[in-house]
Amino acid sequence: MTVPVDGSRELLLPRAASLMLWAAACHRGDIGPDDAAILALGARRTGMDAAGEDLFDWLTSLRRIPLPRLRLLLPRPGRIAGLVGPPAAITEAISAGQAVLVAAADLADHTLIPHERVELGIGPDGEPGPVVRWHRHPAPLGRSVLPADGTGREHLVHALRRAASSSLDWDLVPEEPIEDVRAPHGWAPALLPAYLEPTLVSQLILAARTMILVEDELVAGNPQAVTLAEKDLRRDMLEDMRDAAVAALIDSTDRAAAEAMLG
């Protein structure tokens, strides 16, 4: 079977987002669950922890869920919207910074969370590489899924325009590729399925790269800032861009998966 990948499209993404995109490709019949499970791991060699959820079994189980829906969650402390529990799942999702929420129509079914560690012997020449274990947590019975806001891209564009019109200097160029070594923990170079329309690809690129660049800026600070007010303004604008980029990445990934699975 020809694997429906556009080799020219590779993007650093959270592992949960990559899994969602390939799960949708599998659900619509573009690819089998065995290939989808491999491609969801990304474009670089990655080990799978056999003690976790088997992705082949998980992908096939989606067909037994009535009206399955996938939602990307990118929580952090104080920002846990969309998490449905149980408490262990919420704690793990915050620690991982990401999760996939699976729902049957509007009722939550379970949460799938990736945990990544580094081990020796994973790379092609025996060098250290990532190993991923997926944890599955059944959702509390009858828990509803919050409707998607759907305005993430608009918020991101507004935040970027606000930053560009300010008097502050920025080192943010989301149009340029980002090196793999700058990937946040739990992110990986993802191959994008060929079913993605160019508009959605552009939205994924803008949101994902902005998230990485803004986080780097928040960590580095601004040595050129002279006054405390300037430093505070810069941090406020960076946090605004980060929140908007998170929302945009969630919206774009959710929309791509939904359109593929419903189409």
C-alpha positions in Angstrom: 0.0 0.0 0.0 1.3 3.5 -0.8 1.7 5.5 2.4 -0.1 8.8 2.0 2.7 11.1 3.1 3.9 14.3 1.6 7.6 14.0 2.2 8.2 17.7 1.7 6.0 18.4 4.8 7.7 17.8 8.1 6.9 19.7 11.2 7.8 19.7 14.9 4.6 18.8 16.7 3.5 17.4 20.1 3.3 13.6 19.8 -0.4 13.7 20.7 -1.0 16.0 17.7 0.9 13.7 15.3 -1.0 10.7 16.6 -4.3 12.5 16.0 -3.5 13.3 12.4 -2.5 9.8 11.6 -5.4 8.3 13.5 -7.7 10.3 11.3 -5.9 9.1 8.2 -6.3 5.5 9.4 -10.0 6.1 10.2 -10.8 7.4 6.8 -9.1 4.4 5.1 -6.0 6.1 3.7 -3.7 3.8 5.6 -3.8 0.7 7.8 -3.4 0.8 11.6 0.1 -0.8 11.5 1.5 1.9 9.3 -0.4 4.7 11.1 1.1 3.5 14.4 4.6 3.8 13.0 4.1 7.1 11.2 2.5 8.7 14.3 5.9 8.3 16.1 7.4 10.8 13.7 10.2 11.1 11.2 13.0 10.0 13.5 13.6 6.6 15.0 11.6 6.3 18.2 11.2 3.3 20.6 7.8 2.2 21.9 7.4 1.0 25.5 5.5 -2.3 25.3 4.2 -1.7 28.8 2.0 1.1 27.6 -1.1 1.2 25.3 -0.4 -0.5 22.0 -1.1 2.0 19.3 -2.2 -0.6 16.8 -4.9 -1.8 19.2 -5.8 1.7 20.0 -6.3 2.7 16.4 -8.5 -0.3 15.6 -10.5 0.3 18.8 -11.6 3.8 17.5 -13.8 2.0 14.9 -15.8 0.5 17.8 -16.6 3.9 19.3 -19.8 5.5 17.9 -19.2 8.8 16.3 -15.6 9.0 17.5 -14.0 12.5 18.0 -10.5 13.3 18.9 -9.5 16.5 20.8 -5.9 17.7 21.4 -5.2 18.9 24.9 -2.1 21.0 25.7 -2.5 21.7 29.4 -0.1 23.3 31.9 -0.5 24.3 35.6 -3.5 26.7 35.8 -4.6 25.9 32.2 -6.5 22.6 32.3 -9.5 23.3 30.2 -10.8 20.2 28.4 -9.3 17.7 30.8 -12.1 15.3 32.0 -10.4 13.2 34.6 -9.9 11.0 36.6 -7.5 12.9 38.8 -4.6 10.7 37.8 -5.2 11.5 34.1 -5.3 15.2 34.9 -2.0 15.0 36.8 -0.3 13.0 34.1 -1.6 15.2 31.3 -0.3 18.4 33.0 3.1 16.7 33.5 3.3 15.6 29.9 1.9 18.9 28.6 -0.3 17.1 26.1 -3.0 14.4 25.7 -5.5 13.1 23.3 -9.1 13.1 24.5 -11.3 10.5 22.7 -15.1 11.0 22.8 -18.1 9.2 21.5 -20.0 12.1 20.0 -20.1 14.6 23.0 -19.3 12.1 25.7 -15.8 11.5 26.8 -14.5 7.9 26.4 -10.9 8.0 27.5 -7.7 10.1 27.6 -4.4 9.0 26.0 -1.2 10.5 27.3 2.4 10.1 26.0 5.3 9.8 28.3 8.8 10.2 26.8 12.2 9.2 28.1 15.6 8.8 26.5 17.4 5.4 26.3 20.6 4.1 24.8 20.6 2.1 21.6 17.5 3.7 20.0 19.2 5.7 17.2 20.4 4.0 14.0 24.0 3.9 15.2 23.1 2.9 18.8 23.0 6.5 20.1 20.5 7.6 22.7 16.9 8.2 21.4 13.4 8.7 22.7 11.2 5.9 24.0 7.4 6.7 24.3 4.9 5.0 26.5 1.2 5.8 26.0 -1.1 5.7 29.1 -4.9 5.3 28.6 -7.3 6.5 31.3 -11.0 5.8 31.0 -13.1 8.9 31.4 -15.6 9.2 34.3 -19.0 7.9 33.2 -21.2 10.5 31.5 -18.6 13.3 31.4 -19.3 15.7 28.5 -16.7 17.2 26.2 -16.6 21.0 26.1 -17.3 22.4 22.7 -14.3 23.8 20.8 -13.8 27.5 20.7 -12.6 27.6 17.1 -11.1 31.1 17.3 -7.5 30.2 18.0 -6.1 31.2 14.6 -7.8 34.7 14.8 -6.3 35.2 18.3 -2.9 34.2 17.1 -2.9 36.5 14.1 -4.1 39.4 16.4 -1.3 38.7 18.9 1.4 38.6 16.3 0.1 41.8 14.7 0.1 43.5 18.2 3.7 42.4 18.7 4.8 43.6 15.3 3.2 47.0 15.8 4.9 47.5 19.2 8.2 49.3 19.7 9.9 46.1 21.0 12.4 44.0 19.1 11.5 40.4 18.4 13.4 37.4 17.2 10.3 35.5 16.0 10.3 34.2 12.4 7.7 31.3 12.2 8.1 31.2 8.4 11.5 29.5 8.8 12.0 25.8 9.8 13.1 25.1 13.4 16.0 22.6 14.1 15.0 19.3 15.7 17.3 20.1 18.7 15.0 22.9 19.7 12.0 20.6 20.0 10.3 20.9 23.5 10.1 17.7 25.5 7.4 15.4 24.1 7.6 17.0 20.6 9.1 15.3 17.6 9.5 15.9 13.8 6.2 14.7 12.4 5.4 13.6 8.9 2.2 15.3 7.8 -0.5 13.1 6.1 -1.2 14.0 2.5 -4.9 14.6 3.1 -4.2 17.9 4.9 -5.2 20.9 2.8 -2.5 23.6 2.3 -4.5 26.0 4.4 -4.5 23.7 7.4 -0.8 22.9 6.9 0.0 26.6 7.0 -2.1 27.0 10.2 -0.3 24.1 11.9 3.1 25.5 10.9 2.3 29.0 12.2 0.9 27.8 15.5 3.6 25.1 16.2 6.6 27.2 15.3 5.2 30.2 17.2 4.8 28.1 20.3 8.4 26.9 20.2 9.9 30.3 19.4 7.9 32.1 22.1 8.8 29.5 24.8 12.5 30.0 23.8 12.1 33.8 24.2 10.4 33.4 27.6 13.2 31.3 28.9 16.0 33.5 27.5 14.5 36.8 28.6 15.4 40.1 27.0 18.9 41.4 27.8 18.1 44.5 25.7 15.2 45.6 27.9 16.2 48.7 29.8 13.3 49.3 32.2 11.1 47.0 34.3 8.0 48.3 32.5 9.6 47.2 29.2 10.4 43.8 30.6 6.9 43.4 31.9 5.3 44.5 28.6 7.5 42.0 26.7 6.6 39.1 28.9 2.9 40.0 28.8 3.0 40.0 25.0 5.0 36.8 24.8 2.5 35.0 27.1 -0.3 36.3 25.0 1.3 34.9 21.9 2.0 31.6 23.6 -1.7 31.3 24.7 -2.9 32.2 21.3 -0.5 29.7 19.6 -1.6 26.9 21.9 -5.3 27.6 21.0 -4.5 27.8 17.3 -2.6 24.5 17.3 -5.5 22.8 19.2 -8.0 24.3 16.7 -6.1 23.3 13.6 -5.3 19.8 14.8 -8.9 19.2 16.0 -10.3 20.5 12.7 -8.0 18.4 10.6 -8.9 15.2 12.5 -12.6 16.0 12.5 -12.8 16.7 8.8 -10.9 13.6 7.9 -12.9 11.3 10.2 -16.3 12.7 9.2 -15.4 13.0 5.5 
